[in-house]
């Protein structure tokens, strides 16, 4: 079976090893996984049997609406727009107050690009004069506990592993930015919260990021669509690429 693996052209070089693992593992299941990037003209490509979309661009998934797409277009659209994420989940789950920067009146606050990832384009803002007034950015209330968050890895809509990330000096705790990481075992209440989220937005492979309130209760922060795997490989024996491709192969077989 022919499959296309889509990446943003800017992300290919830094994800080269992960891309190679995906392609190699796919071949073990009889899947011919071919790398394409976001500047390829879709109409010029042969229609594949499936796609793995790690480009963060939902229109690619929608173009291939008649075949299996991993993750779904809805996950890619909602997860890669933090403002959409907030509005999609805010009625049902604890989240920090969030608005467009043009509407922000309370300081300090954190300003984020709607489409940023990996802790990029995230700024601590103390005054109105420092604001980025642009509807591509959102303003978010300050988290009760700074430099601390929880990444919950998901595969086939099930919890795989929680990892606690902390940073002693920065309000951003991303592992890629020098944060510390350790395994975290979710309690029954936390697991129930995650599965409620997955009922509302099923995820084949991704991450759910949480902040903590004053009582160490989880606050939903972001959904990671094209989630990285470095923490899993560094801290666990989970072979996530093998499991991910095996999951896709199983779904294709039963499609």
N, C-alpha and C positions, 0 to 999 in steps of 0.2 A: 504494500500500500504506500502511496505517495503522500507525504506530509510536508508542510512548509512551516519553518520556524522563523517567526518575524521578530526582529529587534530594531530599535531605533539605531540608525547608522552610527550615531555618536557613542552608543553603548557597546558596540561589538567588540572593540579591542580590549576593554576592561573585563568583559565577560567571556573571553575566548575559551578559557578552560572549561567553564560550565557549558558552553555551547558544544564543545567537542565531546564532553561526557554525554550530553543529551543525544547527539547524533550517533555516537558509538553504542549507547544502550538501546536506542531505537532499532538499530540494525540487528541486535540480538533477538528482537521480536518480529523480524521480517518487515520492519517499517523503514522506508527510505525517506529520511528526514533531511530536507534541503533548506539551507539558510537563505533567507531573503531579508532585505532591509526596507525601511520606510520610504525610500526614494524609488523603489521599484514600481513600475506601472502594473497594477494588478490585472488590468484588462489584457495585458500582453502575456500573462502567465497561464499555463495549463491549469485547469481546475483540479486541485488535489483531492485526496480522500478525507483529509483533516488538516487543521492548522493548530499550532501552539503559538499563541500571540503573546509575546513578551515585549511588545513595542510600546505598550501603554496607550495605544490608539484604538478606540472602540470602532471607528469606521472600517478598519480592516476586518474585524470580526463580523461586522454587519454585511460586508461585501460577500463573505462566504456563508451566507445565512442558511444554505441548504445542506451543509456538511457539519460534522462535529468540530466544535471550536473550543479550545481550552486556553484560558478561562472563558466563560461566556461573555458576550458583548456587554451585558448589564453589569457584570462585575468590573470589567475594564473601564466602563464609563463612570460608574459611581466611585470606585476606589481611586481613580486618578484625577478626581476633582474634589478637593477637600470640602468645598462649599456644598456640593451635591451630597457628599458623605454625611455632613451635618444634618441637612434637611431630610435625608432619607431615614436617618436613625433617631433623630432628636426626640420624637414623641414617645419612643418606646425604651430608650436606654439613657443612662446618665452620661452627659457630655458637657464639656466646657462651653460657656456662652461664646458664640461665634457670629461674626457679621462681616460684611465687606468693609474695607478700610475707610471708605468714604462715609461710613455710618458710625465709626468708632468714636466714643466720647470718654471712655474710662482708661486711665493710665496708671501704672505701666501695663503693657500688653505684649503679646507675641504676634508678630506678623509673619505670615507664610504665603508663599506662592501656592495657588490652588493646585498646581500640577507638580510641585516639587517632590523630591524623594531623596532618601538617604541623608536627611538633615540639611540639605542644601536649600538656599533661599528661605532661611528661617532667621528672624531678627527679633532681638529684645528692643522694645520701643518705650521710651520714658515719657515723651511729650508729643503733643499733636504736631509740632513742627518737624518731628523725625518721621512721621508717617509716610508710607508709600501710598499715595492716593491713586489707586489703579484697581480696576475691577478684576484684575487677574490675581489680586492678593486678598487674603482674609485677615482679620484681626481676631485673636483668641484670648480669652481671659487667662491669667496666670494660673498654672497648675498649683495645687496646694503643696505638693512635694516636688521640688525641682531636681533635675538631674537623675530622674528615676522613672523607668517605664518597663512594661512587660510586653514582649513579643510572644504571641501564641501562634505556632506553626500549624497549618491545616493541610491535610491531604484527604481527598475524597470526602470532604465535608465532615471530617473527624479531627479531633485534637491529636496532634503528633507529639508536641513538646512545647512547654513554656520556657522562656529564657528571660531572666531579669537583667536589665541593662542599667548601669549606674555610672555617673561621672561625678568625681569629687569637687570639681571646680566650674563646671559648665552646666547651664540649664538644659542643654541637649545631651542625651545619653547614648547617641548612636554608636554602635560598635565600630563602624567605619570611620568615625571621627575621634576614636581613642577612648571610647567608653569601656567600662568593664562589663563582663557578661558571666552569668552563672546559671545553672539549671534551676528551674522553679517548678514546683509541683502544685498545680492548681487544686484548691479545695473544692468541695462539692458545690458550694454556692457559685464559685467562679466558673466551674465547668458548665453549670446550668446557664449562666449568663452567656457564655460563648456559644452554646448550642441554640439559644434563643436568637442570637445574631445570625447564625448559620441557617436557621429556619427562614429568616427574612431575606437573606442573601446567600444562597448556597455557593460554596467555593470549592473548586477541584484542588488547586494548589495555591496557597497564598499565606498571608500572615494577618493577624489582627493585633493592633497595638493599643495598649491601655496605659493610662496614667493612674495615679493613686490619689484618693482624697485624704483628708486628715485622719480618718479612721482605717486607712489602708484598704478601703473598698475600691473596686475597679471603676474607672471612668473610660468609656470608649473614646479613643482618639482618632485612629486612622485604620483604613484597610489597605494592605499591601498586595497588589495584584501580581506584579513581576517580582516577587519576594526573593531576596538573596538567600544563600544557603551556607555562608561561611561559618556562622555561629554553630549551626548544626554539625558541620564536619569537624569543627575544632573542639566541640564539647561533648559530642555523643558518638555512638557507633551506628547511628541511623544512616543508611545509604539512601538518601532522599531522591537522588536522580534515578536509581534503580527502581525504587518504589513508585515514583511519579510516572515513569515510562510504563512500568507494568500495569499501573492503574489505567493509563490511557489505552494500552493495548487491549485490556479486558473490556473497556467500554466500546472500543471499535469493533471488537469481535461480536459483541451483543447488540450492536446498533441496528 
